[in-house]
Amino acid sequence: MTDTHLIAFAPSSDETAIQRVLGRVVGAGGELVVVAGGGVIVRAPEAVAAAVDDDPAVRHVGGVTLPDRAPVRIRRPAADPPAE
């Protein structure tokens, strides 16, 4: 069964370590849902979440519940080019 999990990374984790963990999640059939700050929300089987919890780059893994609704994409308007 696939559940939704928050993976929070240790502040000392570098980009390579975070990519390694997320690669393990996606490689095991999970998917990234939201990336924000020092955490990522993923949909993955419980076994996958438990496996990445042992990684030194991961500070915490816990279940979360997201509302059932269509995703909202907020796009910022393109910045005006700098005046010369």
C-alpha positions as CSV (number, residue, x, y, z in Angstrom):
1,M,0.0,0.0,0.0
2,T,1.3,3.5,-0.9
3,D,1.1,6.1,1.9
4,T,2.1,9.8,2.0
5,H,5.2,10.6,4.1
6,L,7.1,13.7,5.0
7,I,10.9,13.3,4.8
8,A,12.7,16.0,6.8
9,F,16.4,16.3,6.1
10,A,19.1,17.1,8.7
11,P,20.4,20.7,8.4
12,S,23.9,19.3,7.7
13,S,22.7,17.3,4.6
14,D,24.1,18.5,1.3
15,E,22.4,18.4,-2.1
16,T,24.1,15.2,-3.0
17,A,22.9,13.4,0.1
18,I,19.3,14.7,-0.5
19,Q,19.4,13.6,-4.1
20,R,20.6,10.1,-3.1
21,V,17.7,9.7,-0.7
22,L,15.1,10.9,-3.2
23,G,16.6,8.7,-5.8
24,R,16.1,5.7,-3.5
25,V,12.4,6.7,-3.1
26,V,11.7,7.2,-6.8
27,G,13.8,4.1,-7.7
28,A,11.6,2.0,-5.4
29,G,8.4,3.2,-7.1
30,G,7.7,6.2,-4.9
31,E,6.9,9.7,-6.2
32,L,7.7,13.2,-5.1
33,V,4.6,15.3,-4.2
34,V,5.9,18.5,-2.7
35,V,9.4,19.9,-2.2
36,A,9.5,22.7,0.4
37,G,12.3,24.0,2.6
38,G,14.2,21.2,4.3
39,G,11.5,18.6,3.7
40,V,9.9,16.6,0.9
41,I,6.4,15.0,0.8
42,V,6.5,11.7,-1.0
43,R,4.0,8.9,-1.9
44,A,5.7,5.6,-1.3
45,P,5.2,2.2,0.4
46,E,5.8,2.1,4.1
47,A,8.8,-0.2,3.5
48,V,10.5,2.5,1.4
49,A,9.9,5.2,4.0
50,A,11.3,3.0,6.7
51,A,14.4,2.2,4.6
52,V,15.2,5.9,4.0
53,D,14.7,6.7,7.7
54,D,18.0,4.9,8.4
55,D,19.9,7.3,6.1
56,P,22.2,9.7,7.9
57,A,20.9,12.6,5.8
58,V,17.3,12.1,7.0
59,R,16.3,13.7,10.3
60,H,12.7,12.4,10.4
61,V,10.1,10.4,8.4
62,G,6.4,10.6,9.3
63,G,3.1,10.0,7.8
64,V,1.0,13.0,6.6
65,T,-2.5,13.4,5.2
66,L,-3.2,15.7,2.2
67,P,-6.7,16.8,1.2
68,D,-8.2,15.2,-1.8
69,R,-8.4,18.1,-4.3
70,A,-6.9,19.0,-7.6
71,P,-3.3,20.3,-7.4
72,V,-3.0,24.1,-7.6
73,R,-0.2,25.6,-9.6
74,I,0.6,29.2,-8.8
75,R,2.9,30.8,-11.3
76,R,4.7,34.0,-10.7
77,P,4.7,36.5,-13.5
78,A,7.9,36.7,-15.4
79,A,10.2,39.4,-14.0
80,D,10.8,42.4,-16.2
81,P,14.3,42.6,-17.7
82,P,16.6,45.1,-15.9
83,A,16.5,48.5,-17.4
84,E,19.7,49.5,-19.2
